[in-house]
Amino acid sequence: RQFPLVRRLAERTGLPVRLAGDVVCLALGEHWRGAGQGAQFLLGMVVSTGIGGGLVQGGAPYLGRTGNAGHVGHVVVDPDGPRCACGGQGCVEAVASGPHLARWAHEHGWDAPPDADAKALAEAARRGDPIAVQAFSRGAEAIAVAIASAAAVCDLDLVVVGGGVANAGEVLFGPLRAALPRYAGLSFLRGLRVVPAELGGDAGLVGAAALWRA
C-alpha cells in the first residue's frame, strides 16, 4: 500500500510499466486467447478462496477510478446473510467462496473431516451427497444473483468463470445456469452466457501481456 511500484519498476528497468489486478488480467487473457474470444462486453470472475472480477468493455479493459471496477465478489446477494471480510454483509464472497461453501456444509451435517475443503465438497457433490449438492446449489444461486446484477449494470454479453471452485465443473455450472434466468429477466440480458475459463493458471499472465494490446 502507498508504494510507487509502477514508477520504481520503470526506473529500475528503463521500460514502460502497466499495473492491473489479477482478475482484470484473467479477464483480458480469456478475452484474448481463451473462452472470451469475440466477446466485447465481458466479466471475468474468479471463484476460489475469495471471489473477484474484472471487466472488458468495448473490447478493452475497464479499470474504473481506482483500478477495482468489476470487483463483483462484494455485490450483496443476501442483506440478511453472513458478515464478509470486507466489513459488509451478505456479499457473494461470504456465501459462495470455497471456504464458505465448505463451512456451510459442515454446519449443516456434511459427513466429512473438519478440514475437508471445497475440493472435497465438489467430489462429494459429484457422488450425489445431498448436503454437498445443496451447498453448491446455494452457492450457485448467490453467484447467479451477483452475475445478473453486474450484467444489468454493465450490459454484458459473456461471463467467464475460473478459479478453484469453478473447477468443480457441472456441480457448480449446472445450478448456476439454471438459476440465472430467474434473476437476469431484462430483455437485453436474455442472451447472457456464462462459461468456464479455459486458460487455467496461465490466464493472468496471458492477460498481463494483453495489457499492452489494450
KAQUIVEN-V433007 format. One record per pair of residues at least 12 apart in sequence whose ideal C-beta (glycine too) atoms are under 6 Angstrom apart, sorted by the first residue. I is the first residue (numbers start at 1). J is the second residue. Records with the same first field share a line. If there is no record, write none. Layout:
I: J / J
This chain:
6: 19
18: 211
20: 211
22: 204
23: 44 / 46 / 52 / 53 / 54
24: 54 / 61
25: 204 / 207 / 208
26: 44 / 203 / 204 / 207
27: 44 / 54 / 56
28: 61 / 207 / 210
29: 199 / 203 / 206 / 207 / 210
30: 44 / 160 / 197 / 203
31: 56
32: 210
33: 206
34: 198 / 199
35: 160 / 195 / 197 / 198
36: 158 / 160
39: 157 / 158
40: 58 / 59
41: 57 / 155 / 156 / 157
42: 56 / 158
43: 55 / 150 / 156 / 159
44: 160
45: 161
46: 162 / 163
47: 163 / 165 / 166
48: 98 / 163 / 164 / 165
49: 98
50: 73 / 93 / 97
51: 73 / 92 / 93 / 97
52: 73
53: 70 / 71 / 72
54: 70
55: 69 / 70
60: 214
61: 214
72: 146 / 150
73: 92 / 93
74: 86 / 91
75: 92 / 146 / 149
76: 90 / 91
77: 92 / 142 / 145 / 146
78: 90
81: 95
82: 94
92: 142 / 146
95: 142
96: 139 / 142 / 143
98: 118 / 164 / 165
101: 118 / 121 / 135 / 139
102: 117 / 118 / 121
104: 135
105: 121 / 131 / 135
108: 131
109: 131
110: 131
118: 165
122: 168 / 171
125: 171
126: 171
136: 171 / 172
137: 175
140: 172 / 175 / 176 / 179
141: 179
143: 176
144: 176 / 179 / 180 / 183
145: 183
147: 159
148: 183 / 184
151: 189 / 192
158: 193
159: 194
160: 195 / 197
162: 197
166: 196
